[in-house]
Amino acid sequence: MLARLLSALLLSAPDVPSPPPPTPVTSLTDRPNIVFVLVDDLSENLLPYMPEVRRLQADGTSFGNYTVTDSLCCPSRASILTGRYPHNTGIVKNHGSDGGFLLFRSRGGEKSTIATDLRRAGYRTAFLGKYLNEYQPAMRHVPPGWDVWAAGGDAYAHVDYALNENGTVRRYGSRPQDYLTDVLAAKARDFITSAAARPEPFFVEVSTYNPHLPYPPAPRDADSFPGLTAPRGPAYGKVPKNAPAWLAPHSPLTPAQIAHMDRGFRKRVQSVQSIDRMLGDLRATLERTGAAARTLVVFSSDNGYHLGEYRLNPGKQTAFDTDVKVPLIAAGAGVRAGQVVDALAENIDLRPTFAELAGARVPAEVDGRSLAPLLTGGVPVGWRSGALVEHSDPAADPADPDYQGVSENVPPSYRAMRTGRFTYVEYADGSREYYDRVTDPHQLLNLADGLDPERRTDLHAALHDLATCSGTACHAVTVR
């Protein structure tokens, strides 16, 4: 199914060459440079409008079963930085006593991250863009491990914002050249140009704010894609049969809601054009500086997004694939070209992957596993059979950029388990979901009530083991 989807995406853009046949690669570049582009709220249905991302797919490896540990910004980003599940980072919301930057810092989360690993391994490191919710440039805080730092706060409008640039607050206005993604692209280009001339390898994370709500496009993209509407896939405007209690009462989408989402999707497509240009620009910079062959370029998102699927207004936070399954694409530095990996991968795997490639020691508390073997066509014996998704009751703070005033669009707390075949969810209110994604890829038939009692017991036990595991013990959990 995934292979057919990717083929359709590539065929939809005749200007993008078809991927070459997979080539037999057996090893990766030793201690490669790493350029990590992390975007915000990007759903897979935006990929057809991103030719540079599709070129990256053609040149490298895509992970067809890559999921996030929580479809919410701050918990997901904390998992990426630390390689740990939300139940171990303690970051389960964007704000307040159980989430956000202030809690992450107070719990010591910044002391052991991707940045500290690579800095200790001799890499020159840079972070550019969105860090964690609640972080503000006026704090003038630069976390450990970063040589170059340019992070924003509430910069979702992409204009009239501030960045903490290595401890100095710099303010930007509303001119076209102040558009945030373009500013980050220029800073990344300058860092790569400078770092490529130095003897040590480098790591740069470019973390964009788009296409997060309010989806502001760059001025030159504001009139693009006229008439574009949101995709009407099989799940659009439908509630699954035997839906859980929080979702079952949803009424059909109204004409006003549909029109609102059509406008939103068009803006999202416009918004990602600047990301796509940035990706192409960074790869061109690597070529120009002679660093391309020894640089790994990685593209991903902190979570997905739904827009009318399952009768839900724009948002995330559910366990449906629209929200938890996002792109992970890597190319360069010996990565196998034209490859799609179906093995389960999670955002907790990025830290140990980067550490292994850099020759750094992976701390014992890391829950994830290195994806490096999968980048060359292999799957280690005993690879994970289930991926965990966790979600706590959402923040009710209107200042939260992910706040949704209509509570019916947000699920209650849940734990979920996603395998290569099915998705199983247990909610705090006792509701359960089980979708066989082979026979029901759009997750429209909830089979939980028909499961054999012994099967339910086994699933509950495996989910409990995943939701309470820590470190290498997480690798031993088996899901059947």
C-alpha positions, 0 to 999 in steps of 0.5 A, a space after each residue: 500500500 505504501 509503495 503504491 502511495 509513494 508511486 502516486 505522489 511521484 507520478 503526480 509531479 512530472 517535473 520530478 524524475 522517477 527514483 532510480 532502482 535501489 543500489 546495493 549500499 552496505 555502509 554509511 559515510 563515517 561521521 557524516 555531517 547531518 542536516 535535520 529539517 524538522 517542520 511543524 504539523 505537516 501531514 502526508 497529503 502535503 507531499 504532492 506539492 513539495 517537489 524538493 521533498 520528493 527529490 529527497 525521496 528519490 535520492 534516499 530512503 523513506 520510512 513508511 511506518 514512521 510515527 511520533 510518540 505523541 501527536 502534539 508539538 512539545 511532547 513530540 519534540 522532547 522525545 526527538 531531543 532525548 530519544 525517550 517516550 513521553 512517560 519518561 520525559 514527563 513532557 505530556 503537554 505543551 504548557 503548565 505543570 506537566 509539559 512545556 519548556 520550563 518543565 523540560 528544563 527543570 527536569 534536566 531534560 536539556 542535559 542529555 540530548 542530541 546536541 550534547 551527544 554530538 557536541 561531545 563527539 566533536 561535532 559543531 552544532 547549530 539549532 535554528 527555529 522553533 524549540 519547545 513550547 513556552 520558550 521565549 527569546 527574552 529568556 536569553 537561554 541557550 541550552 547545553 550542546 549548541 554552538 550556534 543558537 537562533 530560537 524563537 518563541 511565539 513566532 507562528 505569524 512569521 513576521 514581527 517576532 524575535 529570535 534569541 541569537 546566541 544570547 542576544 535578542 534580535 527583533 524582525 519586522 514585517 518586510 517580505 525579507 523578514 518572513 521567518 522560514 526564509 530567515 532560518 534558511 539564510 542562517 542555515 545556509 551561512 552555518 553550512 558554508 562556514 562549517 563546511 570549511 572547518 575540519 570537524 563534522 557539523 550538525 544543524 537542526 532547522 526547525 520551522 514553524 510552518 505549516 502550523 496554524 495560522 498557516 501564513 505563506 511567504 508573500 510570494 506564495 500568497 496567490 498560488 494554487 488558486 481554487 485548491 481544496 482539501 482532499 476528500 479521501 475515504 475518511 473525509 466527513 465520516 465517523 468510523 463504524 463502532 467509533 469510540 465514545 468521544 468521536 461517535 456523536 460527531 455531526 456531519 461537517 457543515 458547508 461553513 466548516 468545509 469551506 473553512 477547511 478548504 481555505 485552510 488546506 490551500 494556505 497550508 500548501 502555500 505555507 510549505 512552499 518556503 520549506 520546500 525551497 529551503 530544502 532545495 537551497 540547503 542541498 544546493 549549498 552542500 553541493 557548492 561547498 563540496 560537502 554533499 557527499 559526506 552529509 546526511 539530509 533528514 526531513 520530518 515533522 513533529 506530528 501530522 494533522 487532520 482536516 475533515 477526516 473522521 468529521 474532525 475540524 482542523 487539528 491533531 492529537 488523535 491516534 489515527 494515521 493522519 495525526 501520528 504517521 508522518 514523513 521521515 526521509 533521509 538521503 546522502 552519506 551512503 544512504 540507499 537510494 530509492 528505498 522504502 523501509 516498512 520496519 516500524 520507526 519512531 521519533 525516539 529513534 532519531 537521537 540514537 541514529 544520529 549518535 551512532 552515525 557520529 560515533 557517540 555513545 548512546 546513553 542507557 536511558 534512551 528508549 529508541 533504537 538506531 535506524 542506521 542499519 535500516 538506511 542501508 537495507 537491513 533490518 536487525 534481528 528482534 526489531 520492534 514489533 509495536 510502536 507506542 503512542 501516548 496522549 494526555 488530556 489536552 491543555 485548556 489554555 487559550 494561549 496554547 497554540 494548539 488550543 481548540 475551543 471545541 472540546 469534542 474535537 480532542 480525544 481524552 487521554 489514551 495509550 495506543 499501539 501501532 504495528 505493521 498491521 493494526 492500531 490498538 487504542 485504550 482510552 481513559 474512559 474505557 473505550 477501545 479501538 482496533 483497526 486492521 489497517 491491511 483490510 481497512 487502511 483508512 481506519 473506518 471499522 473499529 473491531 475492538 468489541 469483537 476481539 476475543 477476550 484472550 486477544 484483548 488481554 494480550 493486547 492490553 499487556 503488551 500496551 502496558 509493557 510499552 507504556 511503562 518501559 524505559 531504556 533498552 527494556 523497551 526493545 524487548 517488548 513483543 507485540 503480536 
